[in-house]
Amino acid sequence: MIDKVFIAPKGDDLGGVLALATETGTHVELATFMQAQALDANELEAKRLNGALEGFRNQVSLHGPVYDLNPASLDPAVAKHSRKRYRQAAEAALAVQARYLVFHSQWSPIYHVATCYEAWLAATAEAYKDLVETLVQDTRLTLLIENFMDETPQVLNDLVNAIGSPHVRACLDVGHVNLFSRLSPIDWFDQLGNNVAYIHAHNNGGSQDDHGAFASGTIDMEGFLNHVSLSPYRTNLAVEVNDMQG
């Protein structure tokens, strides 16, 4: 079943997003801290967001950094920098009292080819465990691990299970499923089961990450959302589209 609905528009200004959320009674997901510049000024950006959020009574999610990061990199400098970025995002999320913070799994199919999946999984799980133990465990913040190039739900399930914390759950991105997986979004949702706490909902034609409106791609969004609504698994739905009017 769908618990809460978040709006995560890609193109609207912050004031417009908050006004729309207030008007529709929904929650918001903000992408501010996907960008390195915001992470480098996370305290100032968090202060700015807190000012804009003053009087906003609904929940806030943040999308964390995804570009060129790998907390399990074989290059120690890359791994250290990636963990720094994750920590900066978590600090910002706590500063604005965000309920959820989304990271990508950073899975790449090359890990299967290089036969290093188990080592990658262990190192990635350890990075999340460290973040939880040192910063998150006594808070209400939930870290979400989202699929991108993942071909099956195995990576998200393996990571969430290996971390073993109520502060870490899975985020199912149905648009990314349409791009990188032979399974349907319904198959993904059912296989993730109780591990999934959040869904990024948008559509595409199967070749570009368009973040299109629900009716503008090849995903049967109506069928998927009906399935989720009737499921016993409780999850949140974030409408992550470029144009909220589309």
Steps between C-alpha positions, in 0.01 A plus 500: 500500500607860445559688823612853411536680167799724433549732205850520354475722193824551312438839347307710752646754739497432873220746569287343229563150633402593855193690381385200296559263790306723736215531250478125438576382853804303384858477624814612312826352381772754427800437275719782637768270639550300183742777404859520622480877544214463749686227687806720533277765659267258676465706817409817309269309264328330790448840665353634175267202469390530860404859431297400196341209688388714793129439542498192274340225705540197278793260469818572305725260312836579346672341203865454580800508263530241224758624250842330478483355850576150627548445875634152418754614241828310478666842490521607867486868407176454304345291779599760763360789295177311430446432869566867572227598253255252653575639846452859381162406354395324821606800708290725277203263523520504879534879504173544307331216691449297183322168537674327208832535315542324166828359367558289189632146546799590277477148365664439160464183289880496475508359854352175373745485208791566735369234743527744790134529600546359850790734576307800363192403703696465824681831459183688405308353793785595734487861377128522581545331837764756592273788393212362706707428810679834509226736388154358438409228750352728768294705253181461294691516172470203263764447231360364175705306244362544149550283191656655191691259274392204713360220282309323779388577857776275637744785558256709703382198697855383566609847613203567728526153653878525546474839670223372726382835635148645520662826385580356154233394252458473122370757253350350184542725196259370236646715222844347556345153496363577154847598379722232652295194594311227318270465798186710539457761774239271656753215513750733665251621755393148595858372524610793717208433732540647846836653407337768283394817681488751216427513127621747239219508245552636149479369144722474194519331162764248600802681357543827693449594864231748400323536835182536303140518617328174587326468162800599285700177475491123468445417869146400595492743791131451568546125533810543714339750738189287534721204591689703760179637647362149551826360638552430873839673483490858631696745288522868410460633147707788361380648170837577340410668171633798307163670465243465776235634262567232238 
